[in-house]
Structure formats: structure tokens, C-alpha cells
Amino acid sequence: MYSEQDLRDAVAGGAISQEAADALRGHVAELRQMPVTDEENFRLVNSLNDIFVTIAAILLLVAMAGIGSAVVAGLAGILVAGVAWFMAEFFTRRRRMALPSIILMLAFVGGIVSAPIEILSETTADQSDRLVGALVAASFIAGAVGAFLHWKRFMVPITIAALSATIAASAIALIVTAIGPASIADPEQVILSLVFIAGLAIFAFAMRWDMSDRKRETRRSDVAFWLHLLAAPMIAHPLFHWLGISDGSMVGVGGAVIVLAVYLAFGLVALAIDRRALLVSALAYVLFALAELFGEFGMVELSVALTALVIGSALLMLSAFWPAIRGTVVQNLPDGMQARLPVAGVIPQAA
């Protein structure tokens, strides 16, 4: 099984020509009746060996964390980060295994972030909230530096999302610290607002990567995929929380209709940018809202089944006719916007 990245590498290495690669892409798109740009390809597992290596790597990382925790505070994160980098030198840099590379990158960044936080938890019982907040922010900044170094060394697409997440977390921690945790009347609302703003910023960053590869033929598209996957819940969760879904305060039919309207707006955005992350992130909220809506009309016993039927059918239809629907949506956008979005067009014909 060969991935899109393998195809790019083959062209870069001179194994096949760009024309042959384009012909292969066109042939696959014709067989699937789906343009390559609409597939949102990303490699996760090539074979059972990927899963085997991932399980073994996780076991080793867990062992390092256990040993480190038993010795001294903070050593667990350091050992996890060090071992993750060491394994990445082989499984990522040489073997180019996707799933192990993702796990090892997350372990590396997570280890860097967790090490100072673990030390902090053991030594700051009497410290002020501002100092603790500043140290937590510093931990995330260290994680961001680690993610940047990991990206420069291994170029794993998800690393940019990890870098963005740590930067966002450090910024939120610094803002909360600057305001003063004790002086915030409703910390949850403040943090949700900051998460929402950070989500919008990451979404814009993802679009910048997407716009630089409108045909989705390079690693930049893979980076954008993970950034969208990060931004989507950061946008969806605060928004639906404010609509009353999370705490159950949504009011009857009117609230359910508003949730469905927001989900429809998410769908239009997803179609325009050719990314499904927003739809996936908001799915749980719309399922709850629709079940409540059916319940309001007295169909309590069938609310779950009817909700699954309606949403499942709608999403399957959307998936089946995604290229055609997206083409219609994009054609109605301004020309300047169309020129920046991923290419929407007919299914390429094999040469």
C-alpha cells in the first residue's frame, strides 16, 4: 500500500516522473469517483506492523514514565521525551512509519510539558497563583520549543498542530495569570472565550497552509489537516457550551433549531474549505440537540433511533455527493475567495 506521501517522495527521488504521478492520481480519482483534493488523505496505518510497533513503543514509554516517577519528580517526562526522540530517529526518520511517528511525537512534546509541571506540583504548595500560572505557561513554551525542534528534525505533519496547541495553551495561561486567577469571577467562561479565540487563530493558520497547496499534493496539506482537526473542537465546544448544550440548559425547540442552524453553517464552511473536521467535532452536540427535539414532540422512546437515522442518512448523502455539493457551494463564492480555496472541479480522467 502506497500513500500520497510515498508518491511525492518517489517523484522527488526521481523514481517516477511528475506526469506518471499525476496520471496515477487521476486513475485513482476516476475509480473512486472522487477528486483527490476531496479525499483528505492522510496516512495512519500501512500494515499490522505499524500497530505492532506502536504498541511496543507505548509499553516502553509507559515503563520509562513509571521508572522516572519512582526516582524523582520530573524524571518521568524527561525519560519519556528522550526515549521518544531516540525511537523516532529509527521509526520516523528511517522507516517513515506514520502511526508510531504520531505517538512518538506526542510523547516527546507531552514529556517536555509534563516534566516541569510534575516538579511544580511537588514544590509549589505555598506559591502564589500568579507564580504557578507563569510556571505552567513556561512549561507549555518549553513544549512549543520541543515541537519546533522535532518538526525541524523529523517533519511529521501533526507536529505543527502540537506546536500550535502548546503556543495556544501558553498564551491562555499567561493571560489568565496576568489577569489574576483569584480575581476572575467566572474562570470557565474566560477560559472558554480564550480557547475559542485560539481556535479561530489556529483555523486561520490552517487555512494559510491549505491555501499554499490548493491541489493537496504536498506535506503542507497534511499539516493543514491536523491543524483543522485541532481547531475544530476549540471552536465547536465553546460555541455549543454558550448555546446551553454542555450544561443542559438549552431551551426546547428554539434551542435545538439554533444548534441545527449552527451545524448547518459549519457544514457550509466545511464544504467551502473541503475539510470535515468541523462537522465531526460538532456531531455529538447536534445529535443531542436533535434527540431533544424529537423528545419535545413526544417521540421519547424513538428519539435516539430517529436521531441516528436522520443524522446518519444526511452525513452519508453528504459524503456520497460531496464533490457535487461542494462545487455548487464554491461556485457561489466570490472569485477572489474561490482562488484561495482548495481546487473544486470535475474528477480528473486518467491519462
N, C-alpha and C positions, 0 to 999 in steps of 0.2 A: 504494500500500500504506500503510495507516494502522495505527499501533501503539497499544497501550493508553495510552501517554503522550499521543499525539495526541488520543485520545478524552477523556482527562481535561482536557487544555488546551482542547478545544472546549467542554466543559461549563463550565469556569471562565471562558472568554471569552464565554459566552452564545450561542455558535453553535448549540448544540443543548441540549435540556433533559436533566436527570438521568434522567428517565423514558425518554427516547429512547435514551440511552446504555445504560441497563440492559437495555432491550429488544434492542438490538443485541448486547450481551454474551450475553444468553440465546439469541438466534438462532444465534450462532456456536457456543456451547457445545452446543446441540442438534444442529447439523450435525456437529460433531466427536465427539459423544457423550463429551464430557469437560468437567467443570466448569471454569470459568475459574480457580478457585483451584488446580486441579491442573496447570495448563499450565506454570507457572513461566515466564511470558512475560518476555522481555527483548529489547530492540531492539539489533541489532548492525549489520545492513546493510539499508538500504531499497532501494538500487539500485546499479548498477555505479559510479555517480558517487561513492558512499561509498568504494569500493575505490580508485578513481582518485585521490581527494583524499588518502586515507591513504598511498598510495604516494608521491605528490608531497611530502607532509608529512615522511615518513620520509627521503626523499632530502635535503630541505632541512635537517633536523635532523642527519643524518649529516655534511653539509657543514659545518654550524656546529661540530660536535664536532671535525672534522678541522682546521678553521681555528684553533679555540681551542687545541687541543693543540699546534699548531705555534708558537703565540705564547708562551704561558706556562702553567704548571701551574695548573689550576683554572678557566681561562677557558672551557674546553670546556663544563663543566657550567653555567656562568653563561649562556653564549650559548644553549645548548640550552633552558634554563629560560625565558629571556627570549623567545626566538622562539616557543616552545611557547605561552606565555601570550598573545603577540601574535596568533598564529593562532587561538587559542581564542576570542578576542574576536569573530571573524567566524564561524568554522565551528561553534563551540559555542553562543555566546550568541545569535547571529543566525540561523544556518542550522540549528542544533539537529541536527547530523549525529552519529549515535551512534558509529560506529567511529572516525572521526577524533577525536572528543571523548575517547574512551578512550585512544587513542595519545598525544594531546597532554597529557592529564593525567599519564599515566605518565612521559612525557618531562620534564614540568615538575618533578615530585617527584623523579624519578631524577637530573635535572640538579642540583637543590639538594643532594641527598645526596652525589653524586659529586664535586662541586666541592671541598669541604674534604677529602674523602678523597684526592683526587688531589694536593692540596697537601701533605697529610700524608705521602703516600708519597714525596714528593721531599725532605722536610725532617726526617724523624724517624729517620734511620738509627741514631742513638746514644741515642734516647729510651727511657725505661723502658716496660715493658709496660703498667703502670697508666696512664701518661700517654696512650699510644696508644689504650688502651681507652676512656678518658674522652673523647678527641677523636672517636673513631668514634661513641660514644654521642651526642655533641653534634651530629655530622653527621646522625644519624637524627632527633634532636629538631628540627633545622632543617627536615628533610624533613616532619616532622609539622606544624610551623607552616605550611609552604608548602601542605600538603594542606588544612589548615583554611581558609586564605585562599582557596584555589582552590574549595573547597566553598561558601564564603560568596558567592563571585562567580558561579560557573557551575552549581552544584548538580548535578554529574554523579554519578549514584548510586555508581559504583565508587570515588569519591574517599574515601568513609568507610572502605572496605576498605584503601585506601592509607594513610590516616591511622592506622588500627588496626595495620597492618603496621609502619609506622615507629615507632609507640609501642612495640610489642612488641619490635622489634629494639633500640631504645634501652634498654629495660628489661633485656633479656638482656645487652647489652654492659655496662651499669652493674653488674649483679650479678656477671658474670664478672670485671670489673675490681675490684670490691670484694673478692671472694674472693682474687684474685691469680692470673692465668693460670699462672704458674710453679708455684704450689702445688697446682694441680688435677691429681690423679693420672690421671684419665681424662676429658679435656675433652669428648670426643664424648658420653659418657653424660650429663654435666652439661648440655651444650647441648641435647641431645635432650629431657631432662627439662624444661628451661625452655621449649623450643618446645612441648612437649605441654601444659604448664600454660597457656601463652599461647594455644594453640589452643582449649582449653576456655573460657578467658575470652572469646575472640572469638566462640565459638559461643554463649555466654550473651548476649553483646551482640547478636548476630544475632537471637536469639530475642526479645529485647526489641523490636527493630524489627518483627519478624514479628507479635508479639502486639499491636502497636499498629495493625495493618492486617490483620485476620483474613480479610477478603474480598479482599485483594490488589487494591485499587483505586487506590492512591496510589503515589507515588515511594518511600515507606517500604518497600514490598515489594521494589522494585528494589534498594534499599540492602541489605536483608537477603539477597537473592540473592548479591550479591558478597561479603558477609561470610561466608556459609556456604561459598562457593567458596574463600575464603582459609582458613577454619578447618579444613575437611575434611582437606587434606593435612598440616596441622600436628598433627592428631590421629592420622591414619592412619599416617603414616610412622614416628614414634617407636614406636607400638604394635606395628606389624609388624616393626620392627627388633628390638625386645625379644623378639619371638617367634622370631627367628632367620631371617627371610626375607631380609633385606638382605645378610647376610654368608654365607648358605648353610648355616648351622648348624642349620636346622630338622631335627628328628629324625623321619624316617619317617612312618608312617601317623598316629601320635598327633599330631605337629606339624601335619600337613595338616588333620586333623579340627579341631584348635583354631583354625586360621586360618579354616576354613569356618564354625565356630561364631561367631567374632568378626564375620565378614562378615554372617552372618545377623542378629546383634544390630544391626549397622549398618543393615541393611535395615529392621528393625523401627523403629529410630529415624527413618530416612528417611521411612518411611510415616507415622509419627505426626506429624512436623513438616512433612510434604509438601515435602521437599527431597531432591533426588537427588545432591547433591554428595558426600556420604559414600560412596555406592555407587560413584561414578565414581573418586574418589580411591583407594579400596581395590581397584579392579578388577585392576590389574596384580599385586598381591600374591596375590589369590585365584586368578588364572589360573596363576601359578607354583606355588602350593600344590596345585592340582588336577592340574596336569601331573605333579608329583612323585608324587601319589597314584596316578595311572594307571600311572606308571612302576614303582612298588612292586609292582603286580600284574602286571608283565611286559608291559604294553602300551606299550613304549617308542616303537615306530615310530608308533603312533597316538595317543600321549599329547597332542600339540598339537591334532590334529584333534578328538579326543574332548572335550578341554577347551573348545575353541571351540564345539563343538556343545552341550555341556551349559550353559555359561555364557550363550552367545548365546540359546539357546532359553528359558532361565529369565528372562533380562532382557527378552526380547520379550514373554513371557507376563505378566511383572510390569507392563510398560508398557501392554499392552493392557487389563489388568484392574485397573489402578492405583486408580481411584476405588472400585471394589467392595471390593478388598482393604483399602484404607486405611479405608474406612468401618467394616469389621469390626474393624480394629485400634483405631481411635479409640473405638468403642463400648464396648470392654472396658477403657478407661482410666477413672480416677476422674472424676467430674463436674467437679471443680474444674480438673483438667488439660484436659479437653475444652473448657472455656470459654475457655481461653487459646490453644489451638492454632488454626491456620487452619481455616476452616469446612469441614466434611466433610458432604456431603449429596447429594441427587439432582441430576441435571443440570437446570438451570433451563430452563423452557419459554419459548419466545419469546412475547411478548405479541401 
